[in-house]
Amino acid sequence: MNVVGYVQANQGRFRVVDDNWKGEENFCEPNRYWLERVNRTFPNSPEGKEIEFHLDFDEFIRRFDIDKGAKEKSCEQYVNEELKKSGDGYREVYSLDQLKQWIPKCEQARKNFDIGKKKLLEKFQNAPFTKKLQEIDQTIIVVFYHVC
């Protein structure tokens, strides 16, 4: 059973009357409030770990730009393709020095992703619910730049 299904199926156990802001009516997405309630009611439960992973994963992945079109491409290949696609667009907005930093910034973002991914998988001991993180290919991690 997924986390959302678990919370929805067991919502009666966790309903708090008149707390006004903690999210007792929010059954669409697990939040820290539900994690606290599940952990208090079922200490060390697999459901609690799954909710915690879900929240940690969302917080972690939000820090990265993802482009599935970059899959299996080096940062250099990806950046060069983006520059070609834009024509002179990026060159009109960004200086040559800024453009030269794109590849190292992309590579650093991928390293940071890999480090964070390993930490999360270690924390949750590669449990089955970490599969969505395990399956992310780090080559889809990029750094987006925009032309205004």
C-alpha positions as semicolon CSV with decimal commas, in nm:
position;residue;x (nm);y (nm);z (nm)
1;M;0,000;0,000;0,000
2;N;0,139;0,340;-0,083
3;V;0,170;0,614;0,174
4;V;-0,125;0,819;0,055
5;G;-0,344;0,509;0,057
6;Y;-0,226;0,425;0,407
7;V;-0,307;0,771;0,542
8;Q;-0,644;0,776;0,367
9;A;-0,735;0,428;0,490
10;N;-0,637;0,514;0,847
11;Q;-0,745;0,877;0,863
12;G;-0,983;0,812;1,153
13;R;-0,694;0,706;1,374
14;F;-0,508;1,032;1,319
15;R;-0,783;1,292;1,305
16;V;-0,721;1,575;1,548
17;V;-1,017;1,788;1,635
18;D;-0,983;2,163;1,587
19;D;-0,608;2,201;1,536
20;N;-0,682;2,459;1,262
21;W;-0,346;2,452;1,085
22;K;-0,160;2,124;1,118
23;G;-0,327;1,960;0,820
24;E;-0,564;1,705;0,967
25;E;-0,782;1,741;0,659
26;N;-0,493;1,706;0,416
27;F;-0,521;1,346;0,301
28;C;-0,386;1,411;-0,047
29;E;-0,021;1,422;0,048
30;P;0,171;1,307;0,353
31;N;0,329;1,588;0,552
32;R;0,546;1,623;0,863
33;Y;0,233;1,637;1,078
34;W;0,124;1,292;0,957
35;L;0,474;1,159;1,002
36;E;0,472;1,271;1,365
37;R;0,129;1,117;1,422
38;V;0,220;0,786;1,257
39;N;0,548;0,766;1,450
40;R;0,371;0,841;1,777
41;T;0,099;0,583;1,715
42;F;0,320;0,322;1,542
43;P;0,683;0,379;1,648
44;N;0,939;0,248;1,396
45;S;0,666;0,135;1,157
46;P;0,739;0,075;0,789
47;E;0,463;0,323;0,706
48;G;0,635;0,591;0,912
49;K;0,964;0,525;0,734
50;E;0,789;0,541;0,399
51;I;0,626;0,874;0,481
52;E;0,960;1,008;0,605
53;F;1,132;0,895;0,284
54;H;0,860;1,052;0,071
55;L;0,904;1,386;0,247
56;D;1,285;1,371;0,244
57;F;1,284;1,270;-0,123
58;D;1,057;1,560;-0,222
59;E;1,272;1,804;-0,025
60;F;1,589;1,662;-0,184
61;I;1,476;1,640;-0,548
62;R;1,332;1,993;-0,541
63;R;1,691;2,127;-0,537
64;F;1,773;1,989;-0,881
65;D;1,681;2,068;-1,240
66;I;1,580;1,759;-1,435
67;D;1,577;1,719;-1,812
68;K;1,500;1,369;-1,935
69;G;1,640;1,474;-2,273
70;A;1,986;1,486;-2,113
71;K;1,980;1,116;-2,028
72;E;2,314;0,945;-2,092
73;K;2,473;1,271;-2,212
74;S;2,773;1,432;-2,053
75;C;2,733;1,785;-1,923
76;E;2,944;1,908;-2,213
77;Q;2,718;1,738;-2,469
78;Y;2,406;1,869;-2,299
79;V;2,531;2,228;-2,272
80;N;2,656;2,233;-2,632
81;E;2,317;2,106;-2,756
82;E;2,134;2,371;-2,552
83;L;2,357;2,645;-2,694
84;K;2,295;2,521;-3,049
85;K;1,919;2,510;-2,993
86;S;1,909;2,867;-2,871
87;G;2,104;3,011;-3,162
88;D;2,236;3,345;-3,040
89;G;1,979;3,369;-2,758
90;Y;2,205;3,264;-2,472
91;R;2,506;3,446;-2,616
92;E;2,311;3,772;-2,617
93;V;2,218;3,738;-2,249
94;Y;2,518;3,561;-2,093
95;S;2,885;3,660;-2,115
96;L;3,147;3,418;-2,245
97;D;3,277;3,372;-1,890
98;Q;2,927;3,279;-1,770
99;L;2,882;3,031;-2,054
100;K;3,217;2,868;-1,968
101;Q;3,086;2,798;-1,617
102;W;2,782;2,603;-1,734
103;I;2,960;2,269;-1,781
104;P;3,136;2,271;-1,438
105;K;2,811;2,383;-1,270
106;C;2,624;2,095;-1,435
107;E;2,894;1,849;-1,329
108;Q;2,881;1,982;-0,973
109;A;2,501;1,949;-0,966
110;R;2,536;1,584;-1,071
111;K;2,798;1,522;-0,801
112;N;2,576;1,685;-0,540
113;F;2,284;1,471;-0,656
114;D;2,492;1,154;-0,633
115;I;2,611;1,240;-0,281
116;G;2,258;1,320;-0,163
117;K;2,115;1,010;-0,329
118;K;2,369;0,788;-0,153
119;K;2,291;0,951;0,182
120;L;1,916;0,901;0,142
121;L;1,955;0,540;0,031
122;E;2,187;0,476;0,325
123;K;1,945;0,640;0,568
124;F;1,656;0,425;0,446
125;Q;1,871;0,115;0,386
126;N;1,763;0,075;0,023
127;A;1,410;-0,019;0,131
128;P;1,168;-0,110;-0,150
129;F;0,994;0,228;-0,127
130;T;1,323;0,399;-0,226
131;K;1,296;0,249;-0,575
132;K;1,194;0,581;-0,733
133;L;1,520;0,733;-0,610
134;Q;1,728;0,429;-0,703
135;E;1,601;0,446;-1,061
136;I;1,694;0,811;-1,124
137;D;1,983;0,829;-1,367
138;Q;2,208;1,114;-1,256
139;T;2,265;1,217;-1,619
140;I;1,919;1,376;-1,624
141;I;2,039;1,625;-1,360
142;V;2,127;1,953;-1,529
143;V;2,130;2,325;-1,458
144;F;1,868;2,530;-1,638
145;Y;1,942;2,873;-1,778
146;H;1,678;3,103;-1,918
147;V;1,673;3,373;-2,181
148;C;1,442;3,656;-2,079
